[in-house]
Amino acid sequence: MKNFKLLMMVYLLVMTIGAFAQQTSRNNLSKIESDSLLIAYSKTTNIVFPFAIKSVDKGSSDILVQKAKGLENILQIKATQKGFFQTNLTVVTSDGKLYSFVLNYDEDSPQLNFSLNKTKPTGQEIYFSDESINDMDVQEYSKLAFYDKKKLRGEKERQYDIDFILNGIFIRDDVMYYRIKVTNNSKINYDIDQLRFFIRDTKKVKRTASQEIEITPIYILNNVTKIDGEAENTFVFSLPKFTIPLKKYLAIQLMEKNGGRHVELHVKNTKLVQVTVLPKL
């Protein structure tokens, strides 16, 4: 009888240890609740985060996101497609916190401006980017890039009688200058909604999140909003210095306001390294 009791005690002890080991081997998952956001095609939604934004991941190309120029903790969002299917947005801030949003389309009553406060409210802070670059120098170098006779070949896209050409990449110090010529060969005026720069993955696995990094210009020379029929304009975009990682490319996107004549250029790192150094002022 004593042996039987001893065996039972050993059995129960082994089972308890096994159950405890199995329990501790599991991951303890805590659910992060998502906030719902209503955004529009013709209006911009602004979110003020309590810390600087470090990473942005969107679930669909039907939305556009960018950090406000010169600011590190304000995110601007709008739709690129009217009536898009529900999608999501993930943001990571410099304090290591993750924010998750479910985005829905609402042209009539979108949510336009709101802030995400710290745990202990101390007043909403604004985080400015490092503005060590001299604005006057950037403007002067933009003019040098505009008039420089050296041209980049092979970066051209033509659709809807619109010629979209990257014909020069220049650099001086920590700023790169992209010279882009847009020619409207049609008789219909082209109203520019946006001309933007993104770094994207070369290959995208079907039904996975689309991660892209937008590069915001520091300054734009000849920044017009309309190109008349049978006319042209040459822009110079001043961008912070960057290179394109492996398996990624630079997308330069031109979109027409209230229209469908959208054109996009894809630039690889092999073209980027053909940069021309501008002479010092």
C-alpha positions in Angstrom: 0.0 0.0 0.0 2.8 2.3 0.9 4.5 1.6 -2.5 1.3 2.4 -4.3 0.9 5.8 -2.5 4.6 6.6 -3.3 4.0 5.8 -7.0 0.9 8.0 -7.1 2.8 10.9 -5.5 5.6 10.6 -8.0 3.1 10.4 -10.8 1.3 13.5 -9.7 4.6 15.4 -9.2 5.7 14.5 -12.8 2.3 15.5 -14.2 2.4 18.8 -12.4 5.9 19.6 -13.6 5.0 18.7 -17.1 1.9 20.9 -17.1 3.9 23.8 -15.7 6.6 23.4 -18.3 4.0 23.3 -21.1 2.3 26.4 -19.8 5.6 28.4 -19.5 6.6 27.4 -23.0 3.7 29.1 -24.5 3.8 32.8 -25.6 1.8 35.1 -23.6 0.1 37.2 -26.3 -1.5 40.5 -25.4 -4.0 41.9 -28.0 -3.3 45.4 -29.3 -6.6 47.0 -30.1 -6.9 48.9 -33.4 -8.4 52.3 -33.8 -10.9 53.0 -36.6 -10.2 55.8 -39.0 -12.4 57.4 -41.7 -10.3 58.9 -44.5 -11.2 60.6 -47.8 -9.8 61.1 -51.3 -10.1 64.9 -51.4 -9.2 65.6 -47.8 -6.1 64.9 -45.7 -6.2 63.3 -42.2 -3.5 64.4 -39.8 -2.4 62.4 -36.7 -0.1 63.9 -34.1 1.9 61.1 -32.3 3.4 61.6 -28.8 6.9 60.6 -30.2 8.8 60.7 -33.5 7.6 58.3 -36.2 10.1 55.6 -37.0 8.2 53.2 -39.2 5.0 53.1 -41.3 3.4 50.1 -42.9 0.2 50.3 -44.9 -1.9 47.3 -45.9 -2.9 48.7 -49.4 -1.6 51.0 -52.1 -5.1 52.6 -52.1 -3.9 55.0 -49.3 -1.0 57.5 -49.2 0.9 58.3 -46.0 3.7 60.8 -45.4 5.3 62.6 -42.5 4.5 66.4 -42.5 7.4 68.2 -44.0 10.0 69.1 -41.4 8.1 67.4 -38.6 8.8 63.9 -37.1 5.6 63.1 -35.3 2.8 64.2 -37.6 1.5 61.7 -40.1 -0.7 62.7 -43.0 -3.1 60.2 -44.7 -5.4 60.3 -47.7 -7.0 57.9 -50.1 -5.7 57.3 -53.7 -8.7 55.4 -54.6 -12.3 56.4 -54.0 -14.4 53.8 -52.2 -11.4 51.5 -51.4 -11.8 48.3 -49.5 -11.1 48.4 -45.8 -7.4 48.3 -45.1 -5.0 48.9 -42.2 -2.1 51.1 -41.1 0.7 50.3 -38.6 2.9 53.0 -37.1 5.9 52.5 -34.8 7.2 55.5 -32.8 10.7 56.2 -31.3 9.6 55.1 -27.8 9.0 51.6 -29.3 5.2 51.7 -29.2 3.1 50.2 -32.0 -0.1 51.9 -33.2 -2.6 50.0 -35.3 -5.5 51.6 -37.4 -8.3 50.1 -39.4 -9.0 52.5 -42.3 -12.4 53.0 -44.0 -13.5 55.3 -46.8 -15.8 58.3 -46.1 -15.7 61.2 -48.5 -18.4 63.2 -46.7 -17.4 63.0 -43.0 -13.7 61.9 -42.7 -11.8 62.3 -39.4 -9.4 65.1 -40.2 -7.3 66.1 -37.1 -6.6 64.3 -33.8 -3.7 63.5 -31.5 -2.5 60.5 -29.5 -1.5 61.7 -26.1 1.2 60.3 -23.8 0.2 58.3 -20.7 0.8 61.4 -18.6 -0.4 64.4 -20.6 2.1 67.2 -20.6 0.8 69.1 -23.6 1.3 68.0 -27.2 4.8 68.4 -28.4 6.0 68.8 -32.0 9.2 67.2 -33.1 11.2 69.0 -35.8 13.6 67.3 -38.2 17.2 68.1 -38.1 17.4 71.3 -40.2 21.2 71.5 -40.6 20.8 72.1 -44.3 21.0 75.7 -45.5 17.8 76.5 -47.4 19.4 79.2 -49.5 22.2 76.8 -50.6 19.6 74.2 -51.6 17.8 76.8 -53.8 21.0 77.8 -55.5 22.1 74.2 -56.1 18.7 73.5 -57.5 19.3 76.2 -60.1 22.7 74.7 -61.0 21.0 71.3 -61.4 18.3 72.9 -63.6 20.8 74.4 -66.0 23.4 71.6 -66.0 23.8 70.2 -69.5 24.6 66.6 -68.4 21.6 64.4 -69.0 20.6 61.0 -67.6 19.3 58.6 -70.3 16.8 55.8 -70.2 14.5 56.9 -67.4 11.3 57.8 -69.3 7.7 56.8 -69.2 5.0 57.8 -71.7 1.3 57.3 -71.2 -1.8 59.2 -72.1 0.3 61.6 -74.3 2.2 62.6 -71.1 6.1 62.3 -71.2 7.5 61.8 -67.7 11.3 61.9 -67.8 14.0 61.8 -65.1 16.9 63.4 -67.1 19.3 64.3 -64.3 20.4 63.2 -60.8 22.8 65.5 -59.0 24.3 65.7 -55.5 26.0 68.3 -53.3 26.9 67.5 -49.7 23.9 65.6 -48.1 21.3 66.7 -50.7 20.3 65.0 -54.0 18.7 66.9 -56.9 16.3 65.1 -59.2 15.6 67.0 -62.5 12.2 65.8 -63.9 10.7 67.0 -67.2 6.9 66.6 -67.8 5.6 67.2 -71.3 1.9 67.4 -72.0 1.5 66.4 -75.6 -2.3 66.4 -75.5 -4.6 69.4 -75.9 -6.1 68.9 -72.4 -4.5 70.7 -69.5 -2.8 68.4 -66.9 -3.7 69.4 -63.3 -1.1 67.9 -61.0 -2.5 66.4 -57.8 0.9 65.1 -56.6 4.4 64.2 -57.6 6.0 61.9 -55.0 8.9 59.7 -54.3 8.8 56.2 -52.7 11.2 53.4 -52.0 9.4 50.1 -52.6 10.1 46.3 -52.6 11.0 44.9 -56.0 8.9 41.8 -55.5 5.7 41.7 -53.4 4.2 38.5 -52.1 0.5 38.3 -53.0 -1.8 39.5 -50.2 0.9 40.7 -47.9 1.3 44.2 -46.5 2.8 46.8 -48.9 5.7 48.5 -47.2 7.0 51.6 -48.7 9.0 54.6 -47.5 8.2 58.0 -48.8 10.9 60.6 -49.3 9.7 64.1 -48.8 11.4 66.9 -50.8 13.3 69.6 -49.0 12.6 72.1 -51.8 11.0 72.1 -55.3 12.2 74.4 -58.1 9.5 75.3 -60.6 6.8 73.7 -58.5 3.8 74.3 -60.8 0.3 72.8 -60.2 -0.8 72.7 -63.9 0.8 71.9 -67.3 -1.1 73.4 -70.1 -2.0 71.4 -73.2 1.0 71.1 -75.6 3.3 72.6 -73.0 6.1 71.3 -70.6 7.7 72.0 -67.3 11.0 71.0 -65.8 11.1 70.5 -62.0 14.1 70.1 -59.7 13.3 68.1 -56.5 15.8 68.5 -53.6 15.8 65.3 -51.5 17.8 64.1 -48.5 20.7 61.9 -49.6 19.8 58.2 -49.9 20.6 55.0 -51.8 18.3 52.2 -52.7 18.6 49.0 -50.7 18.9 45.6 -52.4 15.6 44.2 -53.8 14.1 47.7 -53.7 13.5 50.5 -56.2 12.7 54.2 -56.3 9.2 54.9 -57.6 8.4 58.5 -58.8 4.7 58.9 -59.0 2.9 61.6 -61.0 -0.9 61.8 -60.4 -3.5 63.9 -62.1 -6.1 65.8 -60.0 -9.6 64.7 -60.8 -8.4 62.5 -63.6 -6.9 59.2 -64.5 -3.7 60.1 -66.4 -1.3 58.7 -63.7 2.3 58.0 -64.7 5.1 56.3 -62.7 8.8 55.9 -63.1 10.9 53.0 -61.5 14.5 53.8 -60.8 17.1 51.2 -59.7 20.2 51.8 -57.7 22.4 51.2 -60.9 20.9 54.4 -62.3 21.2 56.3 -59.0 24.9 55.8 -58.8 25.3 57.7 -62.1 24.8 60.9 -60.0 26.6 64.1 -61.0 28.4 66.1 -58.3 27.5 69.8 -58.5 30.3 72.4 -58.2 30.6 74.1 -54.8 29.0 77.5 -54.7 
